Amino acid sequence: MIAEKTITWFAACSVTDVPANGGVCVKYNDTQIALFHFTRRDEWYATQNECPHRMQMALSRGMIGTQNDEPKVACPFHKKTFSLVTGECLSGDECAIKTYEVKVEEGIVYIGIED
C-alpha cells in the first residue's frame, strides 16, 4: 500500500519580505527554512537553511543562479552549490539538502511541510 503524503501549509511571509533574486530565513517550529524568490524566472523555492558541508545555518544568504538551466543556490561560505528543485549537490559532493514546496496566494508565501 502506498501512503499518501500529507502537506501542512504555513504562511511564511509576505512576497514583499523577500528580496528580488535573493533569500530570507523563516522558522517553522524549530526548523529554519531558506526561502528564495528567483524573480528572473518568476519562481519561488524553499530548502533547509543548514548547509550540510559545515553544518552552518547560511543557505538563505547564498547567491542564486542557474547551472545548465537548473536553479541553484551557492553557500555563502564555501560556494558549494545545490539544486533548488531536487536539493542535490551540484558541486560533485554526496551531500544534499531538503527542499519544500512553495505557493503564493494573494501576496502571501506559503511553504509546505510534509507530515
Contacts in CASP RR format, 6 or more apart in sequence:
PFRMAT RR
TARGET T0000
AUTHOR 0000-0000-0000
METHOD contacts of the structure
MODEL  1
MIAEKTITWFAACSVTDVPANGGVCVKYNDTQIALFHFTRRDEWYATQNE
CPHRMQMALSRGMIGTQNDEPKVACPFHKKTFSLVTGECLSGDECAIKTY
EVKVEEGIVYIGIED
5 114 0 8 1.000
5 115 0 8 1.000
6 114 0 8 1.000
6 115 0 8 1.000
7 101 0 8 1.000
7 112 0 8 1.000
7 113 0 8 1.000
7 114 0 8 1.000
7 115 0 8 1.000
8 112 0 8 1.000
8 113 0 8 1.000
8 114 0 8 1.000
8 115 0 8 1.000
9 103 0 8 1.000
9 110 0 8 1.000
9 111 0 8 1.000
9 112 0 8 1.000
9 113 0 8 1.000
10 28 0 8 1.000
10 110 0 8 1.000
10 111 0 8 1.000
10 112 0 8 1.000
10 113 0 8 1.000
11 108 0 8 1.000
11 109 0 8 1.000
11 110 0 8 1.000
12 26 0 8 1.000
12 28 0 8 1.000
12 33 0 8 1.000
12 35 0 8 1.000
12 46 0 8 1.000
12 109 0 8 1.000
12 110 0 8 1.000
12 111 0 8 1.000
13 24 0 8 1.000
13 26 0 8 1.000
13 35 0 8 1.000
13 108 0 8 1.000
13 109 0 8 1.000
14 107 0 8 1.000
14 108 0 8 1.000
14 109 0 8 1.000
15 37 0 8 1.000
15 104 0 8 1.000
15 107 0 8 1.000
15 108 0 8 1.000
15 109 0 8 1.000
16 107 0 8 1.000
17 24 0 8 1.000
17 109 0 8 1.000
18 24 0 8 1.000
18 35 0 8 1.000
18 36 0 8 1.000
18 37 0 8 1.000
18 109 0 8 1.000
19 37 0 8 1.000
20 37 0 8 1.000
20 39 0 8 1.000
21 37 0 8 1.000
21 38 0 8 1.000
21 39 0 8 1.000
21 40 0 8 1.000
21 64 0 8 1.000
22 36 0 8 1.000
22 37 0 8 1.000
22 38 0 8 1.000
22 62 0 8 1.000
22 64 0 8 1.000
23 34 0 8 1.000
23 35 0 8 1.000
23 36 0 8 1.000
23 37 0 8 1.000
23 60 0 8 1.000
23 61 0 8 1.000
23 62 0 8 1.000
23 64 0 8 1.000
24 34 0 8 1.000
24 35 0 8 1.000
24 60 0 8 1.000
25 32 0 8 1.000
25 33 0 8 1.000
25 34 0 8 1.000
25 35 0 8 1.000
25 49 0 8 1.000
25 57 0 8 1.000
25 60 0 8 1.000
26 32 0 8 1.000
26 33 0 8 1.000
26 35 0 8 1.000
26 111 0 8 1.000
27 33 0 8 1.000
28 111 0 8 1.000
28 113 0 8 1.000
31 48 0 8 1.000
31 113 0 8 1.000
32 48 0 8 1.000
32 49 0 8 1.000
32 50 0 8 1.000
32 57 0 8 1.000
32 60 0 8 1.000
33 46 0 8 1.000
33 47 0 8 1.000
33 48 0 8 1.000
33 49 0 8 1.000
33 100 0 8 1.000
33 111 0 8 1.000
34 46 0 8 1.000
34 47 0 8 1.000
34 48 0 8 1.000
34 49 0 8 1.000
34 59 0 8 1.000
34 60 0 8 1.000
34 73 0 8 1.000
35 44 0 8 1.000
35 45 0 8 1.000
35 46 0 8 1.000
35 60 0 8 1.000
35 102 0 8 1.000
35 109 0 8 1.000
35 111 0 8 1.000
36 44 0 8 1.000
36 45 0 8 1.000
36 46 0 8 1.000
36 47 0 8 1.000
36 60 0 8 1.000
36 64 0 8 1.000
36 73 0 8 1.000
36 84 0 8 1.000
37 44 0 8 1.000
38 44 0 8 1.000
38 45 0 8 1.000
38 64 0 8 1.000
38 65 0 8 1.000
38 71 0 8 1.000
38 84 0 8 1.000
41 71 0 8 1.000
43 71 0 8 1.000
44 102 0 8 1.000
44 103 0 8 1.000
44 104 0 8 1.000
44 109 0 8 1.000
45 71 0 8 1.000
45 73 0 8 1.000
45 84 0 8 1.000
45 85 0 8 1.000
45 99 0 8 1.000
45 102 0 8 1.000
46 99 0 8 1.000
46 100 0 8 1.000
46 101 0 8 1.000
46 102 0 8 1.000
46 111 0 8 1.000
46 112 0 8 1.000
47 59 0 8 1.000
47 73 0 8 1.000
47 82 0 8 1.000
47 84 0 8 1.000
47 87 0 8 1.000
47 97 0 8 1.000
47 98 0 8 1.000
47 99 0 8 1.000
47 100 0 8 1.000
48 59 0 8 1.000
48 97 0 8 1.000
48 98 0 8 1.000
49 57 0 8 1.000
49 58 0 8 1.000
49 59 0 8 1.000
49 60 0 8 1.000
50 56 0 8 1.000
50 57 0 8 1.000
50 58 0 8 1.000
50 59 0 8 1.000
50 97 0 8 1.000
51 57 0 8 1.000
51 58 0 8 1.000
51 59 0 8 1.000
51 75 0 8 1.000
51 77 0 8 1.000
51 78 0 8 1.000
51 80 0 8 1.000
51 97 0 8 1.000
52 95 0 8 1.000
52 96 0 8 1.000
52 97 0 8 1.000
53 75 0 8 1.000
53 78 0 8 1.000
53 80 0 8 1.000
53 93 0 8 1.000
53 95 0 8 1.000
54 77 0 8 1.000
54 78 0 8 1.000
56 75 0 8 1.000
56 77 0 8 1.000
58 75 0 8 1.000
58 76 0 8 1.000
58 77 0 8 1.000
59 73 0 8 1.000
59 75 0 8 1.000
59 82 0 8 1.000
59 97 0 8 1.000
61 76 0 8 1.000
62 73 0 8 1.000
62 74 0 8 1.000
62 75 0 8 1.000
62 76 0 8 1.000
63 73 0 8 1.000
63 74 0 8 1.000
63 76 0 8 1.000
64 71 0 8 1.000
64 72 0 8 1.000
64 73 0 8 1.000
64 74 0 8 1.000
64 84 0 8 1.000
65 71 0 8 1.000
65 72 0 8 1.000
65 73 0 8 1.000
65 74 0 8 1.000
66 72 0 8 1.000
67 81 0 8 1.000
67 90 0 8 1.000
70 83 0 8 1.000
70 85 0 8 1.000
70 90 0 8 1.000
71 83 0 8 1.000
71 84 0 8 1.000
71 85 0 8 1.000
72 81 0 8 1.000
72 82 0 8 1.000
72 83 0 8 1.000
72 84 0 8 1.000
72 90 0 8 1.000
73 81 0 8 1.000
73 82 0 8 1.000
73 84 0 8 1.000
74 80 0 8 1.000
74 81 0 8 1.000
75 81 0 8 1.000
75 82 0 8 1.000
79 91 0 8 1.000
80 89 0 8 1.000
80 91 0 8 1.000
80 93 0 8 1.000
80 95 0 8 1.000
81 89 0 8 1.000
81 90 0 8 1.000
81 91 0 8 1.000
82 88 0 8 1.000
82 89 0 8 1.000
82 90 0 8 1.000
82 96 0 8 1.000
82 97 0 8 1.000
83 90 0 8 1.000
84 99 0 8 1.000
85 99 0 8 1.000
86 96 0 8 1.000
86 99 0 8 1.000
87 96 0 8 1.000
87 97 0 8 1.000
87 98 0 8 1.000
87 99 0 8 1.000
88 96 0 8 1.000
89 95 0 8 1.000
89 96 0 8 1.000
89 97 0 8 1.000
100 111 0 8 1.000
100 112 0 8 1.000
100 113 0 8 1.000
101 111 0 8 1.000
101 112 0 8 1.000
102 109 0 8 1.000
102 110 0 8 1.000
102 111 0 8 1.000
102 112 0 8 1.000
103 109 0 8 1.000
103 110 0 8 1.000
103 112 0 8 1.000
104 110 0 8 1.000
END
